[in-house]
Amino acid sequence: MSPINLSEIKSLRSLDALYQRELPNINSSLAPAASYHFKNPGKSFRAQLALSSGSALGLDENDNLHWAAACELLHNASLIHDDISDASTHRRGQESINEHFGSDMALCLGDWMVAKAFELAARNNRHGGALVALLAKAMQETCSGQISDITQRQCAELEEWQRIAKGKTAPLLIAPIKGAALAAGLYS
């Protein structure tokens, strides 16, 4: 992977600032879990895909930022839900939300992230509905991939493992680019 340029650093800082503004209200029971989760937000790869695609296509900066955050939040929700399914104790070098706050809080935070992702995608003035539909389809496909993983409890053959990994991962990698193309009028 190539080094991040100054424009990408600025975009990732804007993304982090957006997360901080959009986190659950400080009085919400979800606030501590959300803050804990975003202490280590990961690489934001899906957001970077959306940001660079949208920038290359000349999208409005604010719309592009909301789309990037929506894609990244949906991915993060899928990770939190995956940790519940797998009873994972750690994620990104710290205890998983499930381990640290319990499965009820993890489930609710993941659901909150899904809802917030849809809200952010809907903020696009011209293409909000289509972007929300794209995210919904990507999440449905990811859920189908996840259930394949859950029902496959033994060591899978390579071909089966690749099919499961593709089903869980590909939809949320394709959506950021597809959404930028949709918002630019290149895809319907």
N, C-alpha and C positions, 0 to 999 in steps of 0.2 A: 504494500500500500504506500502511496506517495505521501510525503509530509504534508501536513495541513498548512494552508496559506493563511495570510492575515484576514482575508474576507471570511474564510471558514471559521476562524477563531471568533471573529465578531458575531457571526451567525450563531455559533454555539453558545456564546455569552448571552445573546438575545433569547435563545431558547431557554437557557437556565433562568433568566429573569422572568420569562413568561411562566415557567413552571412555578416559580416562587409567588407570582401574582395569582395564579390559578389554583394553588393548593387549597385543600379544604380550610374553611375558616378556623382560626386558632381555637375557637370555642367548640369545634367539632371533635367528637371522639376519634375521628379518622386522622386529625392533624398530626399527632405524634408519629403514627405509622407512616404517613406520607412524607414527613420531614426525614424520618429515618431512612426511608427508601431512597430519597433523592440526595442523601449525603454521598452516595456512590451511584450515580446514574448510569454508569457503563459508558460504552463508546458512542452511543447515540448514532449507530450506523444507519438505521432506517431514516432518522431525521437528516443525516448528512446526505443520503440519497435524494430525499425530497428537496432539500435546500439547494443542492448542486443542480438537480434537474430543473427546478423552478427558476433558478438564476439563469441557467443556460437558455431557457425558453422565454425569459423576460417577464416573468410573472410579478405581480405586485408583491413587494417585500413583506407586507403584513399578512396578506393571504398565504404567501409561501411559508411564512413562519408558523401560522396556525395549522397549515397542512402538515408540516414537518412534525410539530408537536403532537398532532392527532395520531400520526403514524407511529411515533415513538411511544406514546402512551398506550396505544393498543398492544404493541409488542410487550411493554412492561407488564400490562395486565395479564397477558398470556404467560409470562414468566412466573408471576405470582401464583396464578392458578396452577401452572405446571408444578411448582414447588409443593402445593397442597397435595396434588395427585401423587407425586413421587415421595412425599414426606421428606423433602430435601431440607437439610438443616442449615445450609449456607448458600449464599448467592453473592457474587461480586466481592468476595473477601470479607463478608460480614454475615451474621446470622440472617437467615431468610426471614421474611415478614411472618411466615407461618411459625417458625421456631421462636422468634422474639416476641410476637404479639398474640399468637394463637391462630388457629385456622379460621375462626369466625371473623376476626379482624382482617386477616389476609383475604378472605373471600370478599368481604365488603370493600376493601381497598381496591382489589382487582376490578370489581364491578363498578366502583366509582370511576376508575381510570377508563373503562370502556365508555361509560356515559360521557365523561369529559372529552374523550377523543371524538365522539360523535358531535358534541357541542362545538368543539373547535373547528371541525371540518365544515359544519353548517354555517360558520361565520363567513365563509367565502361568499361574497355578494352575488356572483353570477352563477356559480356551479356548486353551491353548498349541498343541495339535494343529491346531485349525482356523486359528489365526493362521499357523502354519508352512505349512500348505497354501495359504493365501491368498498368502503371500510367494512360495512356489514357483510358483504360477500367474502372479503378476505378473512374476516373473523370466523365465519361459518366454515370456510375451508380449513382454517387452522384448527378449529374444534374437531372436525372430521379426522384430521391428521393426529390430533391428540388422543382421540378415543382409540385409534388404531394402535397407538403406543401403549395405552393403558391395557388394552385387551391382549397385547403381545407381551406376556410376562416372562417368557424364557428368552434365551439368547437367539436372536433372529439371524437367519442367513443374510449375507451381505445385500443381496437384491431386495429382500423384504425390509431390511433396516434402511436402505436408501429410499424406498418408497415411503416409509413412515416419516423419515427426516424431511423429505421433500414436501409431504403433506402438511407437516407442522410448521415448516420454515419458509418455504417459497412464497405463499400468499402474502405474508407481511414484508417480504423483500421486494415483491413486484409492485405492491400497492403504492409506495411512495413515488415511483417513476410513472406509473400509469396515471396516478392522480395529477401529477404535474402536467402530463401530456393532455389529460382531459381538460384541466383548467386553461391550458393554452389553446384549446380548440383543435387539437391534433388527434383526439381519440374520443369516441362516444360509446 
